[in-house]
Amino acid sequence: MPTIQAIFRYPVKGLTPEPLPRTRLSPGQTVPCDRLYAVENGPSGFDPAKPAYFPKQRFLMLMKNARLAELRTQFDEATHTLTIRSEGRVAAQGDLRTEAGCADIECFLAEYCAPELRGPPKVLHAPGHSFSDVARKVVSIINHASVQAIENAAGAPVHPLRFRGNLLIEGWPAWHEFGLLNEEIAIGPSARLKIVKRIVRCAATEVDPDTGIRDLPIPRTILDSFGHVDCGVYGEVIDAGEIAVGDKVTESKMRPTLPL
């Protein structure tokens, strides 16, 4: 039986994933606090009063700023305090709800990412907005067996966190998730999601999540080996519910895995 192997959120786009033992999913929403903040790389045009989707290239992110993976960050949901550690030491800390707290984070990133900046970095936030890679609010789902298939093709270890998913599922055959487009899955006692889109992969997956080194041509490996550049799917939450690591994942209708 397929199960949830891990749950992650990414409070600040491009920075450290945070594992969760459990969380609550709500209809039409992301995992709580997922991509709640972003850091613009120079003026982006984002208006907190009228939040809208912007492409990830407007922000600091791993596709262009690989060394972000060297940092270790921690987000305190109660206080919205972000702590950044570099080389094992606290390098910056600030309450992202305040100008002073954001300034501390921005000052550090201005120096740390200086060669890659197009202008002053600025912490962005708007109530209810998620800085997702897509315009709709979704939960990203990664099939561990598909990652293992890529690992075999690459001939080197491939950490699932290269794909920065919210849910890591164990127990599906490789690429089974692609056969679930427009179908529904249930997780735990009540949560349900509709699978709406395959996730196209970019150069962010080339970056080792532990070292920040760009060491594997993941999109090229997927393309050469499987004829596409996708890994994982997006799901829209349609029924609310608590989910936890170890919960079973069931499908509304079994479908054969698409041939690759």
N, C-alpha and C positions, 0 to 999 in steps of 0.2 A: 504494500500500500504506500503510495507517495506521501511524504510528510514534509513539513517545514523544518529544514535543517538549521536555518539561521534567519534572523530578522535584523535589518539595519535601517538607520536613518542617517541623513546627511544634513545636519542643521545649517551649515554654511556651505554653499555650493563650492566644490573644488577641494574642500578640506576633509578632515578625517571622518570616516564612517564610525558610527556608534552602534554597537550590538545591543539589541533589546531582547529580554527574555520573553516579553509579551507586549502587545499594544492593542489599541482599539481602532478598527477601521470604520469610517463613516461614509455614507453614500456621497459620491461625487467629490471625495477628498483624497488627499495623499496620506501616507503614513504621517501621523502627527509630528510636527516640527521638521519635516523633510524639506530641504532646500528653502528654509524659512528666510534665510539671509543669503546675500551674494555680495561680492566685492567687484565693483565696476573697474575696468582697466581703462582709465581715462573717461571723459564724458560719454555717457551711453544714451542719453535722452530719456532714461527711465523717470517717470513721474509717479511718486508714491501716492499722489492724490487720484491718479487715474492709472493704476497698475495694469500693465499689458505684457504679453509675451515678448521677449527679446531673445535673439539667438545667443548661444553660449559664448560666441566669440567676443561679446561685449564685456565679458566678465573674466576675472582670473579663474582659470580652470586647467585641468591636467593636459588637455590636448596641446596647449601652447606653453603652459607653465609647469613643466614636469617636476621641478624642485619643490612644489607645494607638497608632494608626497613625502618629503623628508621631514615635514613638520608633524607634530602630534598635537591635536587640539581636543579640547573637552568643553562641552556646552552644558551649562547648568540651566535646566528648563525653568526652574522656579525663579531664578534671578536674571536669566538671559545673559549670564556672564560667560564670555568666551575666554578660555585660557589656551595660549599657544606655547608649546615647548619646542625648543630647537636644541639639538645636541644634548638632550636630557635635562635642560634647564628651562625655567619659565622665562620666556622672551617677551611676552606681552599678555596683558589681561585687561578686560574691560567689559562693562555692562553695555550691551549693544542697544539698549533702549535709551542711552544717554549720549549726548554729543561728546562728552569727555571720554567715555568708555570706547566709543567708536574711534575717536582720535588716537587713542593708545594703540589700537589694532592697526589703523591705517598707517601710523608712523612706522611701525615695525615692517609692514608689508611694503611700504614705499622703499625702504632700504633693502629688504630681502629680495624683492623682485625687480629692483631698479633697472637691470638691463632689458627687461621685457615689457616695461610700462609704456603706454601711449599717453599717459597723463596721471594725475594724482589718483591713487586708489581711494575708493569711497565705499563704505558699508551701506548696502541698500536693504530696505525692508518696507513692506506695505501690509497692513492687516489683511489676512485671508489669502495673500498671494504666495504662490510657490514658484521659485526660479527653476522650474523643470526644463529639460531639454526639449519638451514638446509643449504645445499651447494648452492642452487639456490637463486636468488634474488626474494623475494616474499612479499606480503602484507598479514598479518594475520587478519582473519575475525572472529569475535565472535558473535554468535547469542544470544541475551539477553534472549530469551525464554529458550534456553538450559541451561544457567546459572541458571535461575529460577527453572528449573527441578532439577538441582543438589542441589540447595538451599532447595527445598522441601524434597529431599532425605536425606540431611544432618541434617535437622531439626534446621538449624541455618542460619543467614544471610551469603551470599556468594557474595563478591564484585566482579563485572566483571573484575576489574583490577588485580585480582589474576591470570588471564590468559594472561595478558600483550599483548593484541591484538592491532592492528593498527586501525581497524574499528569495532565499536559496532553497530550491526544492530537490529532495533526494527521492529516487524511486521511479522517475520517468525514464524511458529509453531516450537516448540522444535524439534531439531535434523533435521530440514528441510535442513540445509546446507550439510548434508551428501549425500542427494539425488542429489546434484548439481555437483558431481565429473565429470570432463571432460566436463562440460557445461560452458557457458559464462554468466556473469552478466554485466549489464550496470549501471553506477552510474553517475547521473547528465547528462549534455547534450552530453558528448562525451566519457568519460572514459569507457573502457571495460576491464574485467579481466576474465581469465579462471581459474576455480577452479581445483587445481591439486593434493591436498593432504589433508587428515585429520590430525589434530594436536594431537599427542600423548602427554599426560600430565605426568609431573614428580612431584617430591616433592616440587618444587618451588611454586606450587599452594597451598601448605599447609600453607604458610606464609601470615599472615594478612598484606595487603599493607599499612595499617596505623600505625600498632604497631611494626611490625617485629617479632611478636610472631608466632611460629609454632603451630597453634591451631586446624586445621581441616584436617583430612585425606582424602583430596579431591580425589586423584587417587583411593584409596580403596573404597570410597563411590560411585564413578562412576562405578567401576568394579562390586561391589556387587549389585548395583541397575539397571545397564543398560547393563552389560555384555561386556564392553569395557573400555578403559581408555582415550578416546578422547574427546576433546571439541574445536570446532572451525575448520576452514579450511584455507589453504593457497591458495592465488590467484596470478597468474602471470599477470602483466599488459600487455595487447596486443594492446590497443589503448589509446593514451594520452588524458588527459583532467583534467580540474579543478574539484575538488569535495569539497563539503561543508557540514557541519552539516545540516541536514534537507533534503538533496537530496534524491530523490526516487531511489530505487534499483529495477531493472527489470531483468527478466531472458529471455534467448534466447528460452528456451523451458521449459514449466512447467512439473515437474516430481513429482510423489508421494513421500512422505517422506518414507525413508527406515524403515522397522520394526526393533525394537530393542529387 
